[in-house]
Amino acid sequence: MTYLINDIQKVGVQAYQAGLSYNSTVLVNTYLTIETPDHNSIDDLTQSSNTLNLPAGSYLIEASLGVVNSVNPVSNALEWMIELDSTENSNTGASISNNKAGVDCAVSDFTLKETQDVKVKITSVTGTCTINTEYSYLTILRTG
Protein backbone atom coordinates (compact mmCIF):
# COMPACT_ATOMS: atom_id res chain seq x y z
CA MET A 1 0.00 0.00 0.00
CA THR A 2 1.26 3.46 -0.89
CA TYR A 3 0.48 6.64 0.99
CA LEU A 4 0.88 10.04 -0.58
CA ILE A 5 2.09 12.64 1.86
CA ASN A 6 -0.33 15.22 0.44
CA ASP A 7 -3.28 12.94 1.26
CA ILE A 8 -2.48 12.78 4.99
CA GLN A 9 -4.28 15.32 7.12
CA LYS A 10 -3.59 16.26 10.70
CA VAL A 11 -6.62 16.21 12.93
CA GLY A 12 -6.65 18.98 15.48
CA VAL A 13 -8.09 18.30 18.91
CA GLN A 14 -9.68 21.01 21.02
CA ALA A 15 -10.22 20.51 24.74
CA TYR A 16 -12.37 21.84 27.57
CA GLN A 17 -12.11 21.05 31.27
CA ALA A 18 -14.09 22.49 34.17
CA GLY A 19 -15.14 21.55 37.66
CA LEU A 20 -18.68 20.43 38.49
CA SER A 21 -20.52 21.48 41.63
CA TYR A 22 -23.86 21.12 43.37
CA ASN A 23 -24.69 23.49 46.21
CA SER A 24 -27.68 21.92 47.92
CA THR A 25 -29.26 18.56 48.76
CA VAL A 26 -28.74 16.30 45.75
CA LEU A 27 -32.08 15.59 44.04
CA VAL A 28 -33.08 13.40 41.08
CA ASN A 29 -33.62 15.12 37.71
CA THR A 30 -31.54 18.17 38.60
CA TYR A 31 -28.38 19.49 36.95
CA LEU A 32 -24.87 20.15 38.15
CA THR A 33 -23.31 23.58 37.91
CA ILE A 34 -20.48 23.76 35.39
CA GLU A 35 -17.78 25.98 36.88
CA THR A 36 -15.57 28.46 35.04
CA PRO A 37 -13.32 26.30 32.85
CA ASP A 38 -9.74 25.57 33.83
CA HIS A 39 -9.03 25.17 30.11
CA ASN A 40 -11.07 25.89 26.97
CA SER A 41 -9.73 25.70 23.43
CA ILE A 42 -13.07 24.78 21.79
CA ASP A 43 -13.94 27.55 19.35
CA ASP A 44 -17.48 29.01 19.64
CA LEU A 45 -18.38 27.10 22.84
CA THR A 46 -20.63 29.16 25.10
CA GLN A 47 -21.56 28.45 28.71
CA SER A 48 -24.22 29.29 31.27
CA SER A 49 -24.41 27.99 34.85
CA ASN A 50 -25.40 24.40 34.02
CA THR A 51 -25.34 24.31 30.20
CA LEU A 52 -22.65 24.18 27.55
CA ASN A 53 -23.64 25.14 24.03
CA LEU A 54 -21.41 23.02 21.76
CA PRO A 55 -20.77 23.91 18.11
CA ALA A 56 -20.76 21.31 15.32
CA GLY A 57 -18.01 18.68 15.55
CA SER A 58 -17.18 15.24 16.92
CA TYR A 59 -16.99 14.95 20.71
CA LEU A 60 -15.88 12.71 23.55
CA ILE A 61 -17.22 13.86 26.93
CA GLU A 62 -16.52 12.51 30.42
CA ALA A 63 -18.29 13.60 33.62
CA SER A 64 -16.91 12.38 36.94
CA LEU A 65 -18.29 13.19 40.39
CA GLY A 66 -16.56 12.98 43.73
CA VAL A 67 -19.35 11.57 45.90
CA VAL A 68 -19.21 11.84 49.69
CA ASN A 69 -21.16 8.91 51.12
CA SER A 70 -19.01 7.99 54.11
CA VAL A 71 -21.85 7.85 56.63
CA ASN A 72 -23.15 4.66 55.02
CA PRO A 73 -21.51 3.89 51.66
CA VAL A 74 -23.68 0.80 51.12
CA SER A 75 -26.92 2.77 51.35
CA ASN A 76 -25.84 6.13 49.88
CA ALA A 77 -25.19 6.35 46.14
CA LEU A 78 -25.62 8.63 43.11
CA GLU A 79 -26.06 8.07 39.39
CA TRP A 80 -25.67 10.71 36.67
CA MET A 81 -25.70 11.03 32.88
CA ILE A 82 -24.65 13.46 30.18
CA GLU A 83 -27.68 15.05 28.53
CA LEU A 84 -27.62 16.29 24.93
CA ASP A 85 -30.48 18.66 23.97
CA SER A 86 -32.72 17.29 26.77
CA THR A 87 -32.02 13.62 25.89
CA GLU A 88 -29.87 11.38 28.09
CA ASN A 89 -26.91 10.47 25.91
CA SER A 90 -24.28 8.50 27.85
CA ASN A 91 -23.65 5.50 29.98
CA THR A 92 -24.67 5.98 33.62
CA GLY A 93 -21.97 7.35 35.89
CA ALA A 94 -22.29 6.01 39.41
CA SER A 95 -20.71 6.04 42.83
CA ILE A 96 -19.94 2.53 43.93
CA SER A 97 -22.16 1.61 46.82
CA ASN A 98 -20.86 -1.79 47.93
CA ASN A 99 -17.96 -0.72 50.19
CA LYS A 100 -15.49 -0.47 47.32
CA ALA A 101 -13.67 2.78 46.60
CA GLY A 102 -14.24 4.35 43.22
CA VAL A 103 -16.51 6.05 40.77
CA ASP A 104 -17.68 5.15 37.27
CA CYS A 105 -17.68 8.15 34.96
CA ALA A 106 -20.48 9.05 32.56
CA VAL A 107 -18.98 9.00 29.06
CA SER A 108 -20.54 9.99 25.74
CA ASP A 109 -19.27 10.29 22.18
CA PHE A 110 -21.26 11.85 19.35
CA THR A 111 -21.06 14.05 16.26
CA LEU A 112 -23.06 17.26 15.96
CA LYS A 113 -24.05 18.80 12.65
CA GLU A 114 -25.37 21.88 14.43
CA THR A 115 -25.07 23.56 17.83
CA GLN A 116 -26.63 21.68 20.76
CA ASP A 117 -26.77 21.99 24.55
CA VAL A 118 -25.00 19.66 26.99
CA LYS A 119 -25.75 19.26 30.71
CA VAL A 120 -24.83 16.80 33.47
CA LYS A 121 -27.97 15.40 35.12
CA ILE A 122 -28.50 13.53 38.40
CA THR A 123 -30.59 10.47 37.48
CA SER A 124 -30.74 8.54 40.76
CA VAL A 125 -30.17 9.26 44.45
CA THR A 126 -30.14 6.55 47.09
CA GLY A 127 -29.85 7.74 50.67
CA THR A 128 -27.97 10.96 51.39
CA CYS A 129 -24.90 12.07 49.43
CA THR A 130 -23.00 15.26 48.83
CA ILE A 131 -20.73 16.14 45.93
CA ASN A 132 -17.09 17.00 46.59
CA THR A 133 -16.21 19.67 44.04
CA GLU A 134 -12.47 19.02 44.40
CA TYR A 135 -12.96 15.66 42.67
CA SER A 136 -15.78 16.50 40.25
CA TYR A 137 -15.04 17.50 36.67
CA LEU A 138 -16.21 17.62 33.08
CA THR A 139 -13.73 16.94 30.26
CA ILE A 140 -14.53 17.41 26.57
CA LEU A 141 -12.42 16.62 23.51
CA ARG A 142 -13.52 17.89 20.07
CA THR A 143 -12.33 17.21 16.53
CA GLY A 144 -13.66 18.54 13.27
N, C-alpha and C positions, 0 to 999 in steps of 0.2 A: 504494500500500500504506500502511496506517495502523498505527502502533504505539501501543499504550497504555502509558503510563509505568508503570502498576502491573504490567504483564506482563513487564517487563524485570528480570532478576535479575543481581546482581553475583556473579561466581564468584571465590571466594577461592582463593588459591594459597598452599600451605605449602611450605617448602623445607628441605632438609637438605644439608649439605656437610661432608665429612670427608676427611682424607688416607688413602691406602692404603699399606701397607708389606708387606715380605716380608723376613724376617731370616735367610735361609739360602740355599743353592743352589736356584735356581728349578727346580721339577720339574713335570711334567705331572700334571694331575688333582689339584692342590692349590689351596688358597684363600688369598687375600690377607687380611691383617689390616686391619680397618676401625678407624682411629684414633678417638680422642675427637672428636666433631664440632666444627667451627669454628662451625657454625650449625645449629640444629634447631628448626623451628617446626611439625613434623608431630606432631599430637596422637596419643598412645598408641603411638608408635614405641618399640620396645625394642631393645637392642643387646647382643650378646656380642662376643667377639674377632673373629670372622670372619662373623658373621651379623646381619642386620637383620630384625626381625620387623615387617612392615608391616601396618597396619590396612587395612580396606576403603577403596577409593577408586580414582581414576584416576591413573596415574603415568607420568612420563617420567624415565628413569634414564640417566646417562652415566657410564662408567668409563674413565678415561684413565690410562695408565701412562707414567712417564718411564723409558725403557729405556736402560741403559748398555751399548752394544755396540761401543765404539770400537776394541777390539783388532782386530776384523775385521767391520765392519758388513754385509758381504755374506753372511757365513756365520753370523752370530749374530742370532737374531730370536725374538720371543715372540708368541703369540696368546692372547687371553683372551676370556671371555664373561661375561655376567650370568646367573646361575642363579636360577630361581624355583622354590621347593619341589623341589629336586633335578633340575630339568629346565632345560637350556640354553635361554635365552629372549631372545636378542639377536643382532644381527649380530656378527661376529668383530672384536674390536679387535686391532690388530697394529702392531708396530714395522715400519718400512719397511726392508727389508734390501737394497736395491739402490743404495746410496750416496747416497740422497736423505735429506734431513732431514725428520723428521716422524713423527707417530703417528696412526693411525686409532683413534678411540674405539669402545668397545662401547656401543651405544645400544639401549634397549628401552622400549617403551610398552605398557601393559596396564591393565586394570581388574580389581580384586579385589573379590569379594563377601564375602570373609572374610579373616582374617589369614593371611599366608603369609610364608615366609622368603626372603630374598634374600642371595646371596653373589656374590663375584667370583672366577671360577675360571680358572686357567691351563690352556689347552687344547692348546698346542703349544710346544715349546722346541726351537730349532735352535741348536746350538753352546752357547756360554756367555754368559749375560747376567746382569746385576744390575738391580735396580729402584731408581731414585732417588726417594726418598720426597718430596723437595722438589717434584717435578713429577707426582706421582701422586695422583689424587683421585677421589671418588665424589660426584656431584651428583644430587639427587632433587627433582623437583617433583611436588606432589600437589594434585589438586582433588577436590571431592566428599566 
